[in-house]
């Protein structure tokens, strides 16, 4: 079992999920901390979206689910 590859992004909400796919509390036009996770054990990649930037709590969704509600943007370095 290898360590997961985690990439940080910003997710901009373009369509409020309102509980769909377990995603709730996100508002259109707002930006959220987001991570793309690729596990080394063969599981499909997924996204973590943090509804509160100060919290360690996140919600998980597939790339297809995320694309319905968020635009994923790279973090400026």
LUMLUMDREN-2810 file (N, C-alpha, C; in Angstrom, 1 decimal):
<atoms>
<atom><aa>X</aa><ch>A</ch><at>N</at><xx>0.8</xx><yy>-1.2</yy><zz>0.0</zz></atom>
<atom><aa>X</aa><ch>A</ch><at>CA</at><xx>0.0</xx><yy>0.0</yy><zz>0.0</zz></atom>
<atom><aa>X</aa><ch>A</ch><at>C</at><xx>0.9</xx><yy>1.2</yy><zz>0.0</zz></atom>
<atom><aa>X</aa><ch>A</ch><at>N</at><xx>0.7</xx><yy>2.1</yy><zz>-1.0</zz></atom>
<atom><aa>X</aa><ch>A</ch><at>CA</at><xx>1.5</xx><yy>3.3</yy><zz>-1.1</zz></atom>
<atom><aa>X</aa><ch>A</ch><at>C</at><xx>0.7</xx><yy>4.5</yy><zz>-0.6</zz></atom>
<atom><aa>X</aa><ch>A</ch><at>N</at><xx>1.4</xx><yy>5.6</yy><zz>-0.3</zz></atom>
<atom><aa>X</aa><ch>A</ch><at>CA</at><xx>0.7</xx><yy>6.8</yy><zz>0.2</zz></atom>
<atom><aa>X</aa><ch>A</ch><at>C</at><xx>-0.1</xx><yy>7.4</yy><zz>-1.0</zz></atom>
<atom><aa>X</aa><ch>A</ch><at>N</at><xx>-1.2</xx><yy>8.0</yy><zz>-0.7</zz></atom>
<atom><aa>X</aa><ch>A</ch><at>CA</at><xx>-2.0</xx><yy>8.7</yy><zz>-1.7</zz></atom>
<atom><aa>X</aa><ch>A</ch><at>C</at><xx>-1.3</xx><yy>9.9</yy><zz>-2.2</zz></atom>
<atom><aa>X</aa><ch>A</ch><at>N</at><xx>-1.5</xx><yy>10.2</yy><zz>-3.5</zz></atom>
<atom><aa>X</aa><ch>A</ch><at>CA</at><xx>-1.0</xx><yy>11.5</yy><zz>-4.1</zz></atom>
<atom><aa>X</aa><ch>A</ch><at>C</at><xx>-2.2</xx><yy>12.5</yy><zz>-3.9</zz></atom>
<atom><aa>X</aa><ch>A</ch><at>N</at><xx>-1.9</xx><yy>13.6</yy><zz>-3.2</zz></atom>
<atom><aa>X</aa><ch>A</ch><at>CA</at><xx>-2.9</xx><yy>14.6</yy><zz>-3.0</zz></atom>
<atom><aa>X</aa><ch>A</ch><at>C</at><xx>-2.4</xx><yy>15.9</yy><zz>-3.6</zz></atom>
<atom><aa>X</aa><ch>A</ch><at>N</at><xx>-3.3</xx><yy>16.5</yy><zz>-4.4</zz></atom>
<atom><aa>X</aa><ch>A</ch><at>CA</at><xx>-3.0</xx><yy>17.8</yy><zz>-5.1</zz></atom>
<atom><aa>X</aa><ch>A</ch><at>C</at><xx>-4.1</xx><yy>18.8</yy><zz>-4.6</zz></atom>
<atom><aa>X</aa><ch>A</ch><at>N</at><xx>-3.6</xx><yy>20.0</yy><zz>-4.2</zz></atom>
<atom><aa>X</aa><ch>A</ch><at>CA</at><xx>-4.5</xx><yy>21.0</yy><zz>-3.7</zz></atom>
<atom><aa>X</aa><ch>A</ch><at>C</at><xx>-5.0</xx><yy>21.9</yy><zz>-4.9</zz></atom>
<atom><aa>X</aa><ch>A</ch><at>N</at><xx>-6.3</xx><yy>22.2</yy><zz>-4.8</zz></atom>
<atom><aa>X</aa><ch>A</ch><at>CA</at><xx>-6.9</xx><yy>23.1</yy><zz>-5.8</zz></atom>
<atom><aa>X</aa><ch>A</ch><at>C</at><xx>-7.9</xx><yy>24.0</yy><zz>-5.1</zz></atom>
<atom><aa>X</aa><ch>A</ch><at>N</at><xx>-8.5</xx><yy>24.9</yy><zz>-5.8</zz></atom>
<atom><aa>X</aa><ch>A</ch><at>CA</at><xx>-9.6</xx><yy>25.7</yy><zz>-5.4</zz></atom>
<atom><aa>X</aa><ch>A</ch><at>C</at><xx>-10.9</xx><yy>25.3</yy><zz>-6.2</zz></atom>
<atom><aa>X</aa><ch>A</ch><at>N</at><xx>-12.0</xx><yy>25.0</yy><zz>-5.5</zz></atom>
<atom><aa>X</aa><ch>A</ch><at>CA</at><xx>-13.2</xx><yy>24.7</yy><zz>-6.1</zz></atom>
<atom><aa>X</aa><ch>A</ch><at>C</at><xx>-14.2</xx><yy>25.9</yy><zz>-6.1</zz></atom>
<atom><aa>X</aa><ch>A</ch><at>N</at><xx>-14.6</xx><yy>26.4</yy><zz>-7.2</zz></atom>
<atom><aa>X</aa><ch>A</ch><at>CA</at><xx>-15.5</xx><yy>27.5</yy><zz>-7.3</zz></atom>
<atom><aa>X</aa><ch>A</ch><at>C</at><xx>-16.9</xx><yy>26.9</yy><zz>-7.6</zz></atom>
<atom><aa>X</aa><ch>A</ch><at>N</at><xx>-17.9</xx><yy>27.2</yy><zz>-6.7</zz></atom>
<atom><aa>X</aa><ch>A</ch><at>CA</at><xx>-19.2</xx><yy>26.6</yy><zz>-6.9</zz></atom>
<atom><aa>X</aa><ch>A</ch><at>C</at><xx>-20.0</xx><yy>27.4</yy><zz>-8.0</zz></atom>
<atom><aa>X</aa><ch>A</ch><at>N</at><xx>-20.4</xx><yy>26.7</yy><zz>-9.0</zz></atom>
<atom><aa>X</aa><ch>A</ch><at>CA</at><xx>-21.2</xx><yy>27.3</yy><zz>-10.1</zz></atom>
<atom><aa>X</aa><ch>A</ch><at>C</at><xx>-22.7</xx><yy>26.8</yy><zz>-10.1</zz></atom>
<atom><aa>X</aa><ch>A</ch><at>N</at><xx>-23.0</xx><yy>25.8</yy><zz>-9.2</zz></atom>
<atom><aa>X</aa><ch>A</ch><at>CA</at><xx>-24.3</xx><yy>25.3</yy><zz>-9.1</zz></atom>
<atom><aa>X</aa><ch>A</ch><at>C</at><xx>-24.4</xx><yy>24.6</yy><zz>-7.7</zz></atom>
<atom><aa>X</aa><ch>A</ch><at>N</at><xx>-25.3</xx><yy>25.1</yy><zz>-6.9</zz></atom>
<atom><aa>X</aa><ch>A</ch><at>CA</at><xx>-25.4</xx><yy>24.6</yy><zz>-5.5</zz></atom>
<atom><aa>X</aa><ch>A</ch><at>C</at><xx>-25.9</xx><yy>23.2</yy><zz>-5.5</zz></atom>
<atom><aa>X</aa><ch>A</ch><at>N</at><xx>-25.1</xx><yy>22.3</yy><zz>-4.8</zz></atom>
<atom><aa>X</aa><ch>A</ch><at>CA</at><xx>-25.5</xx><yy>20.9</yy><zz>-4.8</zz></atom>
<atom><aa>X</aa><ch>A</ch><at>C</at><xx>-26.7</xx><yy>20.6</yy><zz>-3.9</zz></atom>
<atom><aa>X</aa><ch>A</ch><at>N</at><xx>-26.9</xx><yy>21.3</yy><zz>-2.8</zz></atom>
<atom><aa>X</aa><ch>A</ch><at>CA</at><xx>-28.1</xx><yy>21.1</yy><zz>-1.9</zz></atom>
<atom><aa>X</aa><ch>A</ch><at>C</at><xx>-28.3</xx><yy>19.7</yy><zz>-1.5</zz></atom>
<atom><aa>X</aa><ch>A</ch><at>N</at><xx>-27.2</xx><yy>19.0</yy><zz>-1.1</zz></atom>
<atom><aa>X</aa><ch>A</ch><at>CA</at><xx>-27.3</xx><yy>17.7</yy><zz>-0.6</zz></atom>
<atom><aa>X</aa><ch>A</ch><at>C</at><xx>-27.0</xx><yy>16.6</yy><zz>-1.6</zz></atom>
<atom><aa>X</aa><ch>A</ch><at>N</at><xx>-27.0</xx><yy>16.9</yy><zz>-2.9</zz></atom>
<atom><aa>X</aa><ch>A</ch><at>CA</at><xx>-26.7</xx><yy>15.9</yy><zz>-3.9</zz></atom>
<atom><aa>X</aa><ch>A</ch><at>C</at><xx>-25.3</xx><yy>15.3</yy><zz>-3.7</zz></atom>
<atom><aa>X</aa><ch>A</ch><at>N</at><xx>-25.2</xx><yy>14.0</yy><zz>-3.8</zz></atom>
<atom><aa>X</aa><ch>A</ch><at>CA</at><xx>-23.9</xx><yy>13.3</yy><zz>-3.7</zz></atom>
<atom><aa>X</aa><ch>A</ch><at>C</at><xx>-23.3</xx><yy>13.5</yy><zz>-2.3</zz></atom>
<atom><aa>X</aa><ch>A</ch><at>N</at><xx>-24.1</xx><yy>13.9</yy><zz>-1.3</zz></atom>
<atom><aa>X</aa><ch>A</ch><at>CA</at><xx>-23.5</xx><yy>14.2</yy><zz>0.0</zz></atom>
<atom><aa>X</aa><ch>A</ch><at>C</at><xx>-22.9</xx><yy>15.5</yy><zz>0.2</zz></atom>
<atom><aa>X</aa><ch>A</ch><at>N</at><xx>-23.0</xx><yy>16.4</yy><zz>-0.9</zz></atom>
<atom><aa>X</aa><ch>A</ch><at>CA</at><xx>-22.4</xx><yy>17.7</yy><zz>-0.8</zz></atom>
<atom><aa>X</aa><ch>A</ch><at>C</at><xx>-23.5</xx><yy>18.7</yy><zz>-0.4</zz></atom>
<atom><aa>X</aa><ch>A</ch><at>N</at><xx>-23.2</xx><yy>19.5</yy><zz>0.7</zz></atom>
<atom><aa>X</aa><ch>A</ch><at>CA</at><xx>-24.2</xx><yy>20.4</yy><zz>1.2</zz></atom>
<atom><aa>X</aa><ch>A</ch><at>C</at><xx>-23.6</xx><yy>21.6</yy><zz>1.8</zz></atom>
<atom><aa>X</aa><ch>A</ch><at>N</at><xx>-24.3</xx><yy>22.8</yy><zz>1.7</zz></atom>
<atom><aa>X</aa><ch>A</ch><at>CA</at><xx>-23.8</xx><yy>24.0</yy><zz>2.3</zz></atom>
<atom><aa>X</aa><ch>A</ch><at>C</at><xx>-22.9</xx><yy>24.8</yy><zz>1.4</zz></atom>
<atom><aa>X</aa><ch>A</ch><at>N</at><xx>-22.7</xx><yy>24.5</yy><zz>0.2</zz></atom>
<atom><aa>X</aa><ch>A</ch><at>CA</at><xx>-21.9</xx><yy>25.3</yy><zz>-0.7</zz></atom>
<atom><aa>X</aa><ch>A</ch><at>C</at><xx>-22.8</xx><yy>26.3</yy><zz>-1.5</zz></atom>
<atom><aa>X</aa><ch>A</ch><at>N</at><xx>-22.2</xx><yy>27.5</yy><zz>-1.6</zz></atom>
<atom><aa>X</aa><ch>A</ch><at>CA</at><xx>-23.0</xx><yy>28.6</yy><zz>-2.3</zz></atom>
<atom><aa>X</aa><ch>A</ch><at>C</at><xx>-22.4</xx><yy>29.0</yy><zz>-3.6</zz></atom>
<atom><aa>X</aa><ch>A</ch><at>N</at><xx>-23.2</xx><yy>29.3</yy><zz>-4.5</zz></atom>
<atom><aa>X</aa><ch>A</ch><at>CA</at><xx>-22.8</xx><yy>29.7</yy><zz>-5.9</zz></atom>
<atom><aa>X</aa><ch>A</ch><at>C</at><xx>-21.9</xx><yy>30.9</yy><zz>-5.8</zz></atom>
<atom><aa>X</aa><ch>A</ch><at>N</at><xx>-20.8</xx><yy>30.9</yy><zz>-6.5</zz></atom>
<atom><aa>X</aa><ch>A</ch><at>CA</at><xx>-19.9</xx><yy>32.0</yy><zz>-6.6</zz></atom>
<atom><aa>X</aa><ch>A</ch><at>C</at><xx>-18.8</xx><yy>32.0</yy><zz>-5.5</zz></atom>
<atom><aa>X</aa><ch>A</ch><at>N</at><xx>-18.9</xx><yy>31.1</yy><zz>-4.5</zz></atom>
<atom><aa>X</aa><ch>A</ch><at>CA</at><xx>-18.0</xx><yy>31.0</yy><zz>-3.4</zz></atom>
<atom><aa>X</aa><ch>A</ch><at>C</at><xx>-16.9</xx><yy>30.0</yy><zz>-3.8</zz></atom>
<atom><aa>X</aa><ch>A</ch><at>N</at><xx>-15.7</xx><yy>30.3</yy><zz>-3.2</zz></atom>
<atom><aa>X</aa><ch>A</ch><at>CA</at><xx>-14.5</xx><yy>29.4</yy><zz>-3.5</zz></atom>
<atom><aa>X</aa><ch>A</ch><at>C</at><xx>-14.3</xx><yy>28.6</yy><zz>-2.2</zz></atom>
<atom><aa>X</aa><ch>A</ch><at>N</at><xx>-13.8</xx><yy>27.3</yy><zz>-2.4</zz></atom>
<atom><aa>X</aa><ch>A</ch><at>CA</at><xx>-13.6</xx><yy>26.4</yy><zz>-1.4</zz></atom>
<atom><aa>X</aa><ch>A</ch><at>C</at><xx>-12.3</xx><yy>25.7</yy><zz>-1.6</zz></atom>
<atom><aa>X</aa><ch>A</ch><at>N</at><xx>-11.6</xx><yy>25.3</yy><zz>-0.5</zz></atom>
<atom><aa>X</aa><ch>A</ch><at>CA</at><xx>-10.4</xx><yy>24.5</yy><zz>-0.5</zz></atom>
<atom><aa>X</aa><ch>A</ch><at>C</at><xx>-10.8</xx><yy>23.1</yy><zz>-1.0</zz></atom>
<atom><aa>X</aa><ch>A</ch><at>N</at><xx>-10.0</xx><yy>22.6</yy><zz>-1.9</zz></atom>
<atom><aa>X</aa><ch>A</ch><at>CA</at><xx>-10.3</xx><yy>21.3</yy><zz>-2.5</zz></atom>
<atom><aa>X</aa><ch>A</ch><at>C</at><xx>-9.0</xx><yy>20.5</yy><zz>-2.7</zz></atom>
<atom><aa>X</aa><ch>A</ch><at>N</at><xx>-9.1</xx><yy>19.2</yy><zz>-2.6</zz></atom>
<atom><aa>X</aa><ch>A</ch><at>CA</at><xx>-7.9</xx><yy>18.3</yy><zz>-2.9</zz></atom>
<atom><aa>X</aa><ch>A</ch><at>C</at><xx>-8.4</xx><yy>17.2</yy><zz>-3.8</zz></atom>
<atom><aa>X</aa><ch>A</ch><at>N</at><xx>-7.5</xx><yy>16.9</yy><zz>-4.8</zz></atom>
<atom><aa>X</aa><ch>A</ch><at>CA</at><xx>-7.7</xx><yy>15.7</yy><zz>-5.6</zz></atom>
<atom><aa>X</aa><ch>A</ch><at>C</at><xx>-6.8</xx><yy>14.6</yy><zz>-5.1</zz></atom>
<atom><aa>X</aa><ch>A</ch><at>N</at><xx>-7.4</xx><yy>13.4</yy><zz>-4.8</zz></atom>
<atom><aa>X</aa><ch>A</ch><at>CA</at><xx>-6.7</xx><yy>12.3</yy><zz>-4.2</zz></atom>
<atom><aa>X</aa><ch>A</ch><at>C</at><xx>-6.7</xx><yy>11.1</yy><zz>-5.1</zz></atom>
<atom><aa>X</aa><ch>A</ch><at>N</at><xx>-5.5</xx><yy>10.6</yy><zz>-5.3</zz></atom>
<atom><aa>X</aa><ch>A</ch><at>CA</at><xx>-5.3</xx><yy>9.3</yy><zz>-6.0</zz></atom>
<atom><aa>X</aa><ch>A</ch><at>C</at><xx>-4.6</xx><yy>8.4</yy><zz>-5.0</zz></atom>
<atom><aa>X</aa><ch>A</ch><at>N</at><xx>-5.4</xx><yy>7.4</yy><zz>-4.6</zz></atom>
<atom><aa>X</aa><ch>A</ch><at>CA</at><xx>-4.9</xx><yy>6.4</yy><zz>-3.7</zz></atom>
<atom><aa>X</aa><ch>A</ch><at>C</at><xx>-4.0</xx><yy>5.4</yy><zz>-4.4</zz></atom>
<atom><aa>X</aa><ch>A</ch><at>N</at><xx>-3.0</xx><yy>4.9</yy><zz>-3.8</zz></atom>
<atom><aa>X</aa><ch>A</ch><at>CA</at><xx>-2.1</xx><yy>4.0</yy><zz>-4.4</zz></atom>
<atom><aa>X</aa><ch>A</ch><at>C</at><xx>-2.6</xx><yy>2.5</yy><zz>-4.4</zz></atom>
<atom><aa>X</aa><ch>A</ch><at>N</at><xx>-3.8</xx><yy>2.3</yy><zz>-3.8</zz></atom>
<atom><aa>X</aa><ch>A</ch><at>CA</at><xx>-4.2</xx><yy>0.9</yy><zz>-3.7</zz></atom>
<atom><aa>X</aa><ch>A</ch><at>C</at><xx>-5.3</xx><yy>0.6</yy><zz>-4.7</zz></atom>
<atom><aa>X</aa><ch>A</ch><at>N</at><xx>-5.4</xx><yy>1.3</yy><zz>-5.8</zz></atom>
<atom><aa>X</aa><ch>A</ch><at>CA</at><xx>-6.3</xx><yy>0.9</yy><zz>-6.9</zz></atom>
<atom><aa>X</aa><ch>A</ch><at>C</at><xx>-7.7</xx><yy>1.5</yy><zz>-6.9</zz></atom>
<atom><aa>X</aa><ch>A</ch><at>N</at><xx>-8.0</xx><yy>2.2</yy><zz>-5.8</zz></atom>
<atom><aa>X</aa><ch>A</ch><at>CA</at><xx>-9.3</xx><yy>2.9</yy><zz>-5.8</zz></atom>
<atom><aa>X</aa><ch>A</ch><at>C</at><xx>-9.4</xx><yy>4.0</yy><zz>-6.7</zz></atom>
<atom><aa>X</aa><ch>A</ch><at>N</at><xx>-10.6</xx><yy>4.4</yy><zz>-7.3</zz></atom>
<atom><aa>X</aa><ch>A</ch><at>CA</at><xx>-10.7</xx><yy>5.5</yy><zz>-8.2</zz></atom>
<atom><aa>X</aa><ch>A</ch><at>C</at><xx>-10.3</xx><yy>6.8</yy><zz>-7.5</zz></atom>
<atom><aa>X</aa><ch>A</ch><at>N</at><xx>-9.8</xx><yy>7.8</yy><zz>-8.3</zz></atom>
<atom><aa>X</aa><ch>A</ch><at>CA</at><xx>-9.5</xx><yy>9.1</yy><zz>-7.7</zz></atom>
<atom><aa>X</aa><ch>A</ch><at>C</at><xx>-10.8</xx><yy>9.8</yy><zz>-7.3</zz></atom>
<atom><aa>X</aa><ch>A</ch><at>N</at><xx>-10.7</xx><yy>10.7</yy><zz>-6.3</zz></atom>
<atom><aa>X</aa><ch>A</ch><at>CA</at><xx>-11.8</xx><yy>11.4</yy><zz>-5.8</zz></atom>
<atom><aa>X</aa><ch>A</ch><at>C</at><xx>-11.4</xx><yy>12.8</yy><zz>-5.4</zz></atom>
<atom><aa>X</aa><ch>A</ch><at>N</at><xx>-12.3</xx><yy>13.7</yy><zz>-5.1</zz></atom>
<atom><aa>X</aa><ch>A</ch><at>CA</at><xx>-12.1</xx><yy>15.0</yy><zz>-4.6</zz></atom>
<atom><aa>X</aa><ch>A</ch><at>C</at><xx>-12.5</xx><yy>15.1</yy><zz>-3.1</zz></atom>
<atom><aa>X</aa><ch>A</ch><at>N</at><xx>-11.8</xx><yy>15.9</yy><zz>-2.3</zz></atom>
<atom><aa>X</aa><ch>A</ch><at>CA</at><xx>-12.2</xx><yy>16.3</yy><zz>-1.0</zz></atom>
<atom><aa>X</aa><ch>A</ch><at>C</at><xx>-12.5</xx><yy>17.8</yy><zz>-1.1</zz></atom>
<atom><aa>X</aa><ch>A</ch><at>N</at><xx>-13.7</xx><yy>18.2</yy><zz>-0.7</zz></atom>
<atom><aa>X</aa><ch>A</ch><at>CA</at><xx>-14.0</xx><yy>19.6</yy><zz>-0.7</zz></atom>
<atom><aa>X</aa><ch>A</ch><at>C</at><xx>-14.3</xx><yy>20.0</yy><zz>0.8</zz></atom>
<atom><aa>X</aa><ch>A</ch><at>N</at><xx>-13.7</xx><yy>21.1</yy><zz>1.2</zz></atom>
<atom><aa>X</aa><ch>A</ch><at>CA</at><xx>-13.8</xx><yy>21.6</yy><zz>2.6</zz></atom>
<atom><aa>X</aa><ch>A</ch><at>C</at><xx>-14.8</xx><yy>22.7</yy><zz>2.7</zz></atom>
<atom><aa>X</aa><ch>A</ch><at>N</at><xx>-16.0</xx><yy>22.5</yy><zz>3.3</zz></atom>
<atom><aa>X</aa><ch>A</ch><at>CA</at><xx>-17.0</xx><yy>23.6</yy><zz>3.3</zz></atom>
<atom><aa>X</aa><ch>A</ch><at>C</at><xx>-16.5</xx><yy>24.8</yy><zz>4.2</zz></atom>
<atom><aa>X</aa><ch>A</ch><at>N</at><xx>-15.6</xx><yy>24.5</yy><zz>5.1</zz></atom>
<atom><aa>X</aa><ch>A</ch><at>CA</at><xx>-15.0</xx><yy>25.6</yy><zz>5.9</zz></atom>
<atom><aa>X</aa><ch>A</ch><at>C</at><xx>-13.5</xx><yy>25.6</yy><zz>5.9</zz></atom>
<atom><aa>X</aa><ch>A</ch><at>N</at><xx>-12.9</xx><yy>26.6</yy><zz>5.4</zz></atom>
<atom><aa>X</aa><ch>A</ch><at>CA</at><xx>-11.5</xx><yy>26.7</yy><zz>5.2</zz></atom>
<atom><aa>X</aa><ch>A</ch><at>C</at><xx>-10.7</xx><yy>26.4</yy><zz>6.5</zz></atom>
<atom><aa>X</aa><ch>A</ch><at>N</at><xx>-11.3</xx><yy>26.7</yy><zz>7.6</zz></atom>
<atom><aa>X</aa><ch>A</ch><at>CA</at><xx>-10.6</xx><yy>26.6</yy><zz>8.9</zz></atom>
<atom><aa>X</aa><ch>A</ch><at>C</at><xx>-10.7</xx><yy>25.2</yy><zz>9.5</zz></atom>
<atom><aa>X</aa><ch>A</ch><at>N</at><xx>-11.5</xx><yy>24.3</yy><zz>8.9</zz></atom>
<atom><aa>X</aa><ch>A</ch><at>CA</at><xx>-11.8</xx><yy>23.0</yy><zz>9.5</zz></atom>
<atom><aa>X</aa><ch>A</ch><at>C</at><xx>-11.1</xx><yy>21.9</yy><zz>8.8</zz></atom>
<atom><aa>X</aa><ch>A</ch><at>N</at><xx>-10.9</xx><yy>20.8</yy><zz>9.5</zz></atom>
<atom><aa>X</aa><ch>A</ch><at>CA</at><xx>-10.4</xx><yy>19.6</yy><zz>8.9</zz></atom>
<atom><aa>X</aa><ch>A</ch><at>C</at><xx>-11.4</xx><yy>18.7</yy><zz>8.3</zz></atom>
<atom><aa>X</aa><ch>A</ch><at>N</at><xx>-12.7</xx><yy>19.1</yy><zz>8.5</zz></atom>
<atom><aa>X</aa><ch>A</ch><at>CA</at><xx>-13.8</xx><yy>18.3</yy><zz>7.9</zz></atom>
<atom><aa>X</aa><ch>A</ch><at>C</at><xx>-13.9</xx><yy>18.6</yy><zz>6.4</zz></atom>
<atom><aa>X</aa><ch>A</ch><at>N</at><xx>-14.1</xx><yy>17.5</yy><zz>5.7</zz></atom>
<atom><aa>X</aa><ch>A</ch><at>CA</at><xx>-14.3</xx><yy>17.6</yy><zz>4.2</zz></atom>
<atom><aa>X</aa><ch>A</ch><at>C</at><xx>-15.3</xx><yy>16.6</yy><zz>3.8</zz></atom>
<atom><aa>X</aa><ch>A</ch><at>N</at><xx>-15.9</xx><yy>16.8</yy><zz>2.6</zz></atom>
<atom><aa>X</aa><ch>A</ch><at>CA</at><xx>-16.8</xx><yy>15.9</yy><zz>2.0</zz></atom>
<atom><aa>X</aa><ch>A</ch><at>C</at><xx>-16.2</xx><yy>15.4</yy><zz>0.7</zz></atom>
<atom><aa>X</aa><ch>A</ch><at>N</at><xx>-16.4</xx><yy>14.1</yy><zz>0.4</zz></atom>
<atom><aa>X</aa><ch>A</ch><at>CA</at><xx>-15.8</xx><yy>13.5</yy><zz>-0.8</zz></atom>
<atom><aa>X</aa><ch>A</ch><at>C</at><xx>-16.8</xx><yy>13.3</yy><zz>-1.9</zz></atom>
<atom><aa>X</aa><ch>A</ch><at>N</at><xx>-16.3</xx><yy>13.4</yy><zz>-3.1</zz></atom>
<atom><aa>X</aa><ch>A</ch><at>CA</at><xx>-17.2</xx><yy>13.1</yy><zz>-4.3</zz></atom>
<atom><aa>X</aa><ch>A</ch><at>C</at><xx>-16.3</xx><yy>12.8</yy><zz>-5.5</zz></atom>
<atom><aa>X</aa><ch>A</ch><at>N</at><xx>-16.9</xx><yy>12.1</yy><zz>-6.4</zz></atom>
<atom><aa>X</aa><ch>A</ch><at>CA</at><xx>-16.1</xx><yy>11.7</yy><zz>-7.6</zz></atom>
<atom><aa>X</aa><ch>A</ch><at>C</at><xx>-15.9</xx><yy>12.9</yy><zz>-8.5</zz></atom>
<atom><aa>X</aa><ch>A</ch><at>N</at><xx>-14.9</xx><yy>12.7</yy><zz>-9.4</zz></atom>
<atom><aa>X</aa><ch>A</ch><at>CA</at><xx>-14.7</xx><yy>13.8</yy><zz>-10.3</zz></atom>
<atom><aa>X</aa><ch>A</ch><at>C</at><xx>-15.9</xx><yy>14.2</yy><zz>-11.1</zz></atom>
<atom><aa>X</aa><ch>A</ch><at>N</at><xx>-16.7</xx><yy>13.3</yy><zz>-11.5</zz></atom>
<atom><aa>X</aa><ch>A</ch><at>CA</at><xx>-17.9</xx><yy>13.5</yy><zz>-12.3</zz></atom>
<atom><aa>X</aa><ch>A</ch><at>C</at><xx>-18.9</xx><yy>14.3</yy><zz>-11.5</zz></atom>
<atom><aa>X</aa><ch>A</ch><at>N</at><xx>-19.1</xx><yy>14.0</yy><zz>-10.2</zz></atom>
<atom><aa>X</aa><ch>A</ch><at>CA</at><xx>-20.0</xx><yy>14.7</yy><zz>-9.3</zz></atom>
<atom><aa>X</aa><ch>A</ch><at>C</at><xx>-19.5</xx><yy>16.1</yy><zz>-9.1</zz></atom>
<atom><aa>X</aa><ch>A</ch><at>N</at><xx>-18.2</xx><yy>16.2</yy><zz>-8.8</zz></atom>
<atom><aa>X</aa><ch>A</ch><at>CA</at><xx>-17.7</xx><yy>17.6</yy><zz>-8.6</zz></atom>
<atom><aa>X</aa><ch>A</ch><at>C</at><xx>-17.9</xx><yy>18.5</yy><zz>-9.8</zz></atom>
<atom><aa>X</aa><ch>A</ch><at>N</at><xx>-17.7</xx><yy>18.0</yy><zz>-11.0</zz></atom>
<atom><aa>X</aa><ch>A</ch><at>CA</at><xx>-17.8</xx><yy>18.8</yy><zz>-12.2</zz></atom>
<atom><aa>X</aa><ch>A</ch><at>C</at><xx>-19.2</xx><yy>19.4</yy><zz>-12.4</zz></atom>
<atom><aa>X</aa><ch>A</ch><at>N</at><xx>-20.2</xx><yy>18.7</yy><zz>-11.8</zz></atom>
<atom><aa>X</aa><ch>A</ch><at>CA</at><xx>-21.6</xx><yy>19.2</yy><zz>-11.9</zz></atom>
<atom><aa>X</aa><ch>A</ch><at>C</at><xx>-21.8</xx><yy>20.5</yy><zz>-11.1</zz></atom>
<atom><aa>X</aa><ch>A</ch><at>N</at><xx>-21.0</xx><yy>20.7</yy><zz>-10.1</zz></atom>
<atom><aa>X</aa><ch>A</ch><at>CA</at><xx>-21.3</xx><yy>21.8</yy><zz>-9.1</zz></atom>
<atom><aa>X</aa><ch>A</ch><at>C</at><xx>-20.1</xx><yy>22.7</yy><zz>-9.0</zz></atom>
<atom><aa>X</aa><ch>A</ch><at>N</at><xx>-18.9</xx><yy>22.3</yy><zz>-9.3</zz></atom>
<atom><aa>X</aa><ch>A</ch><at>CA</at><xx>-17.7</xx><yy>23.2</yy><zz>-9.1</zz></atom>
<atom><aa>X</aa><ch>A</ch><at>C</at><xx>-16.9</xx><yy>23.3</yy><zz>-10.4</zz></atom>
<atom><aa>X</aa><ch>A</ch><at>N</at><xx>-16.2</xx><yy>24.4</yy><zz>-10.5</zz></atom>
<atom><aa>X</aa><ch>A</ch><at>CA</at><xx>-15.1</xx><yy>24.6</yy><zz>-11.4</zz></atom>
<atom><aa>X</aa><ch>A</ch><at>C</at><xx>-13.8</xx><yy>24.5</yy><zz>-10.6</zz></atom>
<atom><aa>X</aa><ch>A</ch><at>N</at><xx>-12.9</xx><yy>23.6</yy><zz>-11.0</zz></atom>
<atom><aa>X</aa><ch>A</ch><at>CA</at><xx>-11.7</xx><yy>23.3</yy><zz>-10.3</zz></atom>
<atom><aa>X</aa><ch>A</ch><at>C</at><xx>-10.6</xx><yy>24.2</yy><zz>-10.9</zz></atom>
<atom><aa>X</aa><ch>A</ch><at>N</at><xx>-9.9</xx><yy>25.0</yy><zz>-10.0</zz></atom>
<atom><aa>X</aa><ch>A</ch><at>CA</at><xx>-8.9</xx><yy>25.9</yy><zz>-10.5</zz></atom>
<atom><aa>X</aa><ch>A</ch><at>C</at><xx>-7.6</xx><yy>25.6</yy><zz>-9.8</zz></atom>
<atom><aa>X</aa><ch>A</ch><at>N</at><xx>-6.5</xx><yy>25.8</yy><zz>-10.4</zz></atom>
<atom><aa>X</aa><ch>A</ch><at>CA</at><xx>-5.2</xx><yy>25.7</yy><zz>-9.8</zz></atom>
<atom><aa>X</aa><ch>A</ch><at>C</at><xx>-4.9</xx><yy>26.8</yy><zz>-8.8</zz></atom>
<atom><aa>X</aa><ch>A</ch><at>N</at><xx>-4.2</xx><yy>26.5</yy><zz>-7.8</zz></atom>
<atom><aa>X</aa><ch>A</ch><at>CA</at><xx>-3.8</xx><yy>27.5</yy><zz>-6.8</zz></atom>
<atom><aa>X</aa><ch>A</ch><at>C</at><xx>-2.6</xx><yy>28.3</yy><zz>-7.4</zz></atom>
<atom><aa>X</aa><ch>A</ch><at>N</at><xx>-2.7</xx><yy>29.6</yy><zz>-7.3</zz></atom>
<atom><aa>X</aa><ch>A</ch><at>CA</at><xx>-1.6</xx><yy>30.4</yy><zz>-7.8</zz></atom>
<atom><aa>X</aa><ch>A</ch><at>C</at><xx>-0.4</xx><yy>30.3</yy><zz>-6.8</zz></atom>
<atom><aa>X</aa><ch>A</ch><at>N</at><xx>0.8</xx><yy>30.1</yy><zz>-7.4</zz></atom>
<atom><aa>X</aa><ch>A</ch><at>CA</at><xx>2.0</xx><yy>30.0</yy><zz>-6.5</zz></atom>
<atom><aa>X</aa><ch>A</ch><at>C</at><xx>2.8</xx><yy>31.3</yy><zz>-6.4</zz></atom>
</atoms>
